[in-house]
Amino acid sequence: MSFCQTIHTEAVEDIMLLELRPGVSSLADQNVLNELEAIRNLRRKIGCHKLIIDLKEAPFFGSSLLELIRVLWNDVSSDGGRLVLCNTSPVGLEVLAVSRFDRLWPMTDSRVKALALLGSASNVAAWPMNLRELIAKYDHGPTQLRDAISGLSSIQLRIPAPPGAWSVFQIVCHIADFELVYADRMKRVVAEDRPTLFGGDPDVFAAKLAYSQRNLEEELDVIMSVRREVSRFLKTLSPNDFERTGQHSADGPLSLMRLLERIAGHIPHHVDFIERKKETLFKPQVDSK
């Protein structure tokens, strides 16, 4: 969502996330307040009672931003909701401490922790923090992937970079394939007693499953849909359920926790590769004479 000039808005499950765009940390940036009503109306329209405000692009701020946060906090509080701030700079922390707002608004040092703190199912609040952070990381993966490939042309997506390596498009197809594999594994570990979990060779999948014929948006939709569906049933479980195990054909016993750790880290792992590939893709080409 990008109807606002100074604030990016995003929905993650039943949480609305606001992120200041770069360059809006002026101590008296009236543009921030000019978009307040649009944000309030949007929150009411989509029915979000939980807000995260990500301040990583605001190294310093003043009364305008404080007023926006205060009004939004009043709104969600009156609806029985909650507000969390994340990535607040040292200067920002001082401003909040002087104004005593730090006593009202919970703060974390990362978006993942903020998502985990709010949760989106009633029993998630009883989970240990490491498990809440893990499910938040899992939920955030599809957005992280979309952000990483944003701005790449259809040609750049398909260029092997460096030569001989997978293209970004092939990486997306690979991620979509193994979302389905891990969804099946996690469901069967929950539903069955020590099921057998079979491995899969990524290179064989890439060679046999028509990656060149597939559609980018369909692949991204698969990733998002699978994670949303799996996340919903995982959030109904107790912490003890994450100790249930399956028997992997190559790796031996794997707990539900370990399976979730692996797949939650899968997209960040490949995003690191994509970021390095983009350095090659965007590098100016020099004609050889």
C-alpha positions as CSV (number, residue, x, y, z in Angstrom):
1,M,0.0,0.0,0.0
2,S,1.5,3.4,-0.9
3,F,-1.2,6.0,-1.0
4,C,0.7,8.1,1.6
5,Q,3.8,10.1,0.7
6,T,5.6,9.9,4.0
7,I,4.3,6.7,5.5
8,H,4.2,3.2,4.0
9,T,1.3,1.1,5.3
10,E,1.1,-2.7,5.3
11,A,-1.2,-5.4,6.8
12,V,0.3,-8.5,8.4
13,E,-2.5,-10.8,9.5
14,D,-4.6,-8.7,11.9
15,I,-1.8,-6.2,12.4
16,M,-1.4,-2.9,10.6
17,L,2.2,-1.9,10.2
18,L,3.3,1.7,9.5
19,E,6.8,2.6,8.3
20,L,8.2,6.1,7.8
21,R,9.7,6.6,4.4
22,P,13.3,7.9,4.2
23,G,13.8,11.6,4.7
24,V,10.8,12.4,6.9
25,S,12.5,12.8,10.2
26,S,12.3,16.6,10.3
27,L,11.5,17.9,13.8
28,A,8.4,19.7,12.4
29,D,7.3,17.6,9.4
30,Q,3.7,18.7,9.0
31,N,3.4,16.2,6.0
32,V,3.3,13.4,8.6
33,L,0.2,14.9,10.2
34,N,-1.4,15.7,6.9
35,E,-1.7,11.9,6.3
36,L,-3.1,11.1,9.7
37,E,-6.7,11.0,8.8
38,A,-6.1,8.8,5.8
39,I,-4.3,6.3,8.0
40,R,-7.1,6.4,10.6
41,N,-9.7,5.8,8.0
42,L,-7.7,2.9,6.5
43,R,-7.3,1.3,9.9
44,R,-11.0,1.5,10.5
45,K,-11.8,0.2,7.1
46,I,-9.7,-3.0,7.4
47,G,-10.6,-3.5,11.1
48,C,-7.1,-3.6,12.5
49,H,-6.9,-3.2,16.3
50,K,-3.1,-3.7,16.5
51,L,-0.5,-1.3,15.2
52,I,3.2,-1.4,14.8
53,I,5.1,1.8,13.9
54,D,8.5,1.2,12.5
55,L,10.8,4.2,13.2
56,K,14.0,3.0,11.6
57,E,13.9,5.8,9.0
58,A,13.4,8.5,11.7
59,P,16.7,8.9,13.5
60,F,15.3,12.0,15.2
61,F,11.7,13.4,15.4
62,G,9.6,15.9,17.1
63,S,6.1,17.0,17.9
64,S,4.4,16.1,14.6
65,L,5.4,12.4,14.7
66,L,4.6,12.2,18.4
67,E,1.2,13.6,17.8
68,L,0.5,11.1,15.1
69,I,1.5,8.2,17.3
70,R,-0.5,9.6,20.2
71,V,-3.7,9.9,18.1
72,L,-3.3,6.4,16.7
73,W,-2.7,5.0,20.1
74,N,-5.8,6.7,21.4
75,D,-7.8,5.2,18.5
76,V,-6.6,1.6,19.0
77,S,-6.8,1.8,22.8
78,S,-10.4,2.8,22.6
79,D,-11.1,-0.2,20.5
80,G,-9.3,-2.5,22.9
81,G,-6.2,-2.8,20.7
82,R,-2.5,-2.3,21.2
83,L,0.4,-0.3,19.7
84,V,4.1,-1.2,19.6
85,L,7.0,0.9,18.4
86,C,10.1,-0.7,16.9
87,N,13.6,0.3,15.6
88,T,13.6,3.6,17.6
89,S,16.9,5.4,17.4
90,P,18.8,6.5,20.6
91,V,17.7,10.1,20.0
92,G,14.1,8.9,19.6
93,L,14.3,7.0,22.8
94,E,15.4,10.1,24.6
95,V,12.5,12.1,23.1
96,L,10.1,9.5,24.2
97,A,11.6,9.3,27.7
98,V,11.5,13.1,28.2
99,S,7.9,13.2,27.1
100,R,7.2,10.0,29.2
101,F,5.6,8.3,26.3
102,D,8.0,5.4,26.8
103,R,5.8,4.4,29.8
104,L,2.8,4.1,27.5
105,W,4.1,2.4,24.3
106,P,6.0,-0.9,24.3
107,M,9.2,-0.8,22.2
108,T,11.3,-3.4,20.6
109,D,14.5,-3.3,18.6
110,S,13.1,-5.1,15.5
111,R,10.0,-5.6,13.5
112,V,10.1,-9.3,14.0
113,K,10.0,-8.9,17.8
114,A,7.1,-6.3,17.5
115,L,5.1,-8.8,15.5
116,A,5.8,-11.5,18.0
117,L,4.8,-9.2,20.9
118,L,1.4,-8.5,19.4
119,G,0.8,-12.0,18.1
120,S,-2.4,-12.8,16.1
121,A,-3.9,-15.7,18.1
122,S,-5.0,-15.7,21.7
123,N,-2.7,-18.5,22.8
124,V,0.3,-17.1,21.1
125,A,0.7,-14.7,24.0
126,A,1.5,-17.7,26.2
127,W,4.3,-18.9,24.0
128,P,7.9,-18.3,25.0
129,M,9.4,-15.3,23.2
130,N,11.7,-17.4,21.0
131,L,8.7,-19.2,19.5
132,R,6.7,-16.0,19.1
133,E,9.7,-14.4,17.3
134,L,10.0,-17.5,15.1
135,I,6.4,-17.4,13.9
136,A,6.7,-13.7,13.2
137,K,9.8,-14.4,11.1
138,Y,7.9,-17.0,9.3
139,D,4.9,-14.7,8.7
140,H,7.2,-11.9,7.4
141,G,9.0,-14.0,4.9
142,P,6.8,-13.4,1.8
143,T,6.9,-9.6,2.3
144,Q,10.7,-9.8,2.6
145,L,10.9,-11.7,-0.6
146,R,8.7,-9.3,-2.5
147,D,10.8,-6.4,-1.3
148,A,14.0,-8.1,-2.4
149,I,12.9,-8.6,-6.0
150,S,11.1,-5.3,-6.3
151,G,12.5,-3.2,-9.1
152,L,13.9,-6.1,-11.1
153,S,12.7,-6.3,-14.7
154,S,11.4,-9.5,-16.2
155,I,14.8,-9.9,-18.0
156,Q,16.8,-9.3,-14.9
157,L,14.7,-11.8,-13.0
158,R,15.8,-14.5,-15.5
159,I,19.5,-13.7,-15.9
160,P,21.7,-16.3,-14.2
161,A,23.9,-14.1,-12.0
162,P,26.7,-14.9,-11.8
163,P,26.8,-17.0,-15.0
164,G,26.0,-20.6,-14.2
165,A,24.1,-19.8,-11.0
166,W,20.3,-19.9,-10.5
167,S,18.5,-16.8,-11.6
168,V,16.3,-14.8,-9.2
169,F,13.2,-16.3,-10.9
170,Q,14.5,-19.8,-10.3
171,I,15.1,-19.0,-6.7
172,V,11.5,-17.8,-6.3
173,C,10.2,-21.1,-8.0
174,H,12.5,-23.1,-5.6
175,I,11.1,-21.3,-2.6
176,A,7.5,-21.9,-3.7
177,D,8.2,-25.6,-4.2
178,F,9.7,-26.1,-0.8
179,E,7.0,-24.1,0.9
180,L,4.6,-26.9,-0.1
181,V,7.1,-29.5,1.0
182,Y,7.5,-28.0,4.5
183,A,3.8,-27.4,4.8
184,D,3.2,-31.1,4.3
185,R,5.9,-32.0,6.7
186,M,4.7,-29.7,9.5
187,K,1.0,-30.8,9.0
188,R,1.9,-34.5,9.2
189,V,4.1,-34.0,12.3
190,V,1.1,-32.4,14.0
191,A,-1.5,-34.9,12.7
192,E,0.3,-38.2,12.7
193,D,2.5,-40.1,15.1
194,R,6.2,-39.8,14.0
195,P,5.5,-39.8,10.3
196,T,8.2,-40.4,7.7
197,L,9.4,-37.2,6.0
198,F,11.0,-37.6,2.6
199,G,13.8,-35.3,1.4
200,G,13.9,-33.5,-1.9
201,D,16.7,-32.5,-4.2
202,P,16.4,-28.8,-5.2
203,D,18.4,-29.3,-8.4
204,V,16.1,-32.2,-9.5
205,F,13.0,-30.0,-8.8
206,A,14.5,-27.2,-10.8
207,A,15.4,-29.5,-13.7
208,K,12.0,-31.4,-13.8
209,L,9.3,-28.9,-12.7
210,A,9.3,-26.5,-15.7
211,Y,10.7,-23.5,-13.9
212,S,11.1,-21.6,-17.2
213,Q,7.4,-21.9,-17.9
214,R,6.1,-20.7,-14.6
215,N,4.6,-17.3,-13.6
216,L,6.2,-15.0,-11.1
217,E,3.0,-13.8,-9.5
218,E,1.6,-17.3,-9.2
219,E,4.8,-18.4,-7.4
220,L,4.6,-15.4,-5.0
221,D,0.9,-16.1,-4.4
222,V,1.7,-19.7,-3.5
223,I,4.3,-18.7,-1.0
224,M,2.0,-16.2,0.7
225,S,-1.0,-18.4,0.7
226,V,0.8,-21.4,2.1
227,R,2.4,-19.4,4.9
228,R,-0.9,-17.8,5.8
229,E,-2.7,-21.1,6.0
230,V,0.1,-22.9,7.9
231,S,0.6,-20.0,10.3
232,R,-3.1,-20.1,11.3
233,F,-3.0,-23.7,12.4
234,L,0.4,-23.4,14.0
235,K,-0.9,-20.5,16.2
236,T,-3.6,-22.9,17.6
237,L,-0.9,-25.2,19.1
238,S,0.7,-25.3,22.5
239,P,4.4,-24.9,23.0
240,N,4.6,-28.7,23.8
241,D,3.2,-29.5,20.3
242,F,6.4,-28.1,18.8
243,E,8.2,-31.0,20.4
244,R,6.4,-33.5,18.2
245,T,8.7,-35.2,15.7
246,G,8.8,-36.9,12.3
247,Q,11.5,-39.2,10.9
248,H,13.3,-37.5,8.0
249,S,14.6,-40.0,5.4
250,A,18.1,-38.4,5.5
251,D,18.3,-36.2,8.6
252,G,16.7,-38.5,11.2
253,P,14.3,-37.2,13.8
254,L,13.1,-33.6,13.3
255,S,10.8,-31.7,15.6
256,L,8.1,-29.4,14.6
257,M,10.2,-26.6,16.1
258,R,13.2,-27.5,13.9
259,L,11.1,-27.7,10.8
260,L,9.7,-24.3,11.5
261,E,13.2,-22.9,12.1
262,R,14.4,-24.3,8.8
263,I,11.5,-22.9,6.7
264,A,11.4,-19.6,8.6
265,G,15.1,-19.1,7.7
266,H,14.7,-20.3,4.1
267,I,13.5,-16.9,2.6
268,P,16.1,-14.8,4.5
269,H,18.8,-17.2,3.3
270,H,17.8,-16.7,-0.3
271,V,17.2,-13.0,0.1
272,D,20.9,-12.7,1.0
273,F,21.8,-14.4,-2.3
274,I,19.3,-12.2,-4.2
275,E,20.8,-9.0,-2.8
276,R,24.3,-10.1,-3.9
277,K,22.9,-11.0,-7.3
278,K,21.4,-7.6,-7.7
279,E,24.9,-6.1,-7.4
280,T,25.7,-8.0,-10.6
281,L,22.4,-7.3,-12.3
282,F,22.6,-3.6,-11.7
283,K,26.4,-3.3,-12.5
284,P,26.9,-1.2,-15.7
285,Q,28.0,-3.3,-18.6
286,V,31.2,-2.3,-20.3
287,D,31.5,-3.0,-24.0
288,S,34.6,-5.0,-24.9
289,K,36.6,-3.6,-27.8
